[in-house]
Amino acid sequence: MTLAVRAVFWVIAYLGAVLAPLVFAAIGAGQPDHSFWTNFSVALGFTGLAMMGLEFALVARFRPLAAPFGQDALLQFHRQIGYAGLAFILIHFGISAHWDEVTPAKAVAAPALVWFGMAALLALIVLIVSSVWRGPLRLSYEAWHIIHTVLAVVLVVGSLLHIFFVNEYVSSLWKQILWGLMSAAFVGLLVWVRLLKPQRARARPWRLERVVPELGDTTTLVLKPPPGAGFRFEPGQFGWFAIGRSPFSITQHPFSFSSSAEREEVELAVKALGDFTSTVSELEPGTTVYVDGPHGVFSIDQDEGPGFGLLAGGVGIAGLISMLRTMADREDMRPVLLFYANRGWDGVAFREEIERLKENLSLSVVHVLEEPPRSWTGETGYLRADVLERHLPPGYRRFQFFICGPDPMMDAAEAALAELGVPPERVHTERFDMV
Amino acid sequence: MRHVQMTRLVWLTAALIVIACVVFAAAQSR
């Protein structure tokens, strides 16, 4: 199956899973007469719950699901469809709540279905507020991740109990079985992600060999896979890492592999940007690391071309330098043009190595600095279309382009390539903005 | 432009779900 066919398959499967509760509710007679709006509200509640349950599947790192889209695109879908689910559930609440009975006295005596429904709704609202405004709320990624996971479980379990206590939709045995199966699938997903996968990782501990400081607040971590692991990745792919902590810890960190895919030692390039990444330079060699990977479809091995355009912003260089190092090891002499955007010259990680790589590759490098030194004669500002146009060789529209960096830089680079007529299927991106 | 395509897919998916909810409500309240 081609990737496009697989993508269509997954979209249909998603719709099927979201709409399945409606089919359960629609089949079988004996339901009391409801108005159109009550039924519409019920439908939004059911589909909203199914969407929330499936949010777990979207971030469960299933390779077959991620392959046609890319893990970052799945995360984007997870986030945006979550807003749609919130809208569905708020409308459900708006229509179905007995507004004339909303008084503090009656709220205390409200039936269990109301309490569970309200708990689920509250969990959903806090979950989304804490995700959208994580920055202003000053929540660290680690704290946010724990809150997110706990609230998501409260949301789904609360919603299932809400339906159970409504009773009307689980009155017959076969409906109870169907809802039981749906609930079991949800629990199974949690067990798989939080217990079975970490258990498997625990049996294969990696070791931190060296910690190497680089320019630009960046640190290279050199890792050694367990003996006989036969670990392989494609240049540009990434993994999830539990460094110096249990494989069962809720929070793991995604990092691109920065080393050559042709070597045994595996390297990561980590920039000090958050609570955890700021402590990476202090890690001790010998620390145990657990790895879930490789993941991702952002790789020169997945999208071959007559040449490559690599567009990096800051630490986005990690996956792209892996491509350059791999090509050097493979003696791949296809033309490569690297556009590398940074704030200042002193923060350009790997700049000396990139110069050396020119000797073994057909590589041209264009540094673009936001705050250049006085003597700078190179490109300045952002990765705009005019900057790219000045350096791209003839026939560049047939190249494969890989972009990795902060979101605004990626948006600008994607727009610039579109402006220059590069077909969208030859533009590949990897975004790590988890929230 | 993958993220733009993904946003369109989200809109399309949400719209299809809403249509299914309307059909469900119409069929159930006949």
HADDOCK unambig.tbl for C-alpha pairs under 7 A between the chains (distance, minus, plus):
assign (segid A and resid 33 and name CA) (segid B and resid 29 and name CA) 6.76 0.50 0.50
assign (segid A and resid 34 and name CA) (segid B and resid 29 and name CA) 5.98 0.50 0.50
assign (segid A and resid 35 and name CA) (segid B and resid 29 and name CA) 5.68 0.50 0.50
assign (segid A and resid 36 and name CA) (segid B and resid 25 and name CA) 5.30 0.50 0.50
assign (segid A and resid 36 and name CA) (segid B and resid 26 and name CA) 6.03 0.50 0.50
assign (segid A and resid 36 and name CA) (segid B and resid 29 and name CA) 5.29 0.50 0.50
assign (segid A and resid 39 and name CA) (segid B and resid 25 and name CA) 4.63 0.50 0.50
assign (segid A and resid 39 and name CA) (segid B and resid 28 and name CA) 6.80 0.50 0.50
assign (segid A and resid 40 and name CA) (segid B and resid 21 and name CA) 5.88 0.50 0.50
assign (segid A and resid 40 and name CA) (segid B and resid 22 and name CA) 6.08 0.50 0.50
assign (segid A and resid 40 and name CA) (segid B and resid 25 and name CA) 4.73 0.50 0.50
assign (segid A and resid 43 and name CA) (segid B and resid 21 and name CA) 5.19 0.50 0.50
assign (segid A and resid 43 and name CA) (segid B and resid 24 and name CA) 6.97 0.50 0.50
assign (segid A and resid 44 and name CA) (segid B and resid 21 and name CA) 6.41 0.50 0.50
assign (segid A and resid 73 and name CA) (segid B and resid 3 and name CA) 6.40 0.50 0.50
assign (segid A and resid 73 and name CA) (segid B and resid 6 and name CA) 6.64 0.50 0.50
assign (segid A and resid 77 and name CA) (segid B and resid 6 and name CA) 6.64 0.50 0.50
assign (segid A and resid 77 and name CA) (segid B and resid 10 and name CA) 6.36 0.50 0.50
assign (segid A and resid 80 and name CA) (segid B and resid 10 and name CA) 6.73 0.50 0.50
assign (segid A and resid 81 and name CA) (segid B and resid 10 and name CA) 5.99 0.50 0.50
assign (segid A and resid 84 and name CA) (segid B and resid 14 and name CA) 6.57 0.50 0.50
assign (segid A and resid 414 and name CA) (segid B and resid 1 and name CA) 6.28 0.50 0.50
assign (segid A and resid 424 and name CA) (segid B and resid 1 and name CA) 6.08 0.50 0.50
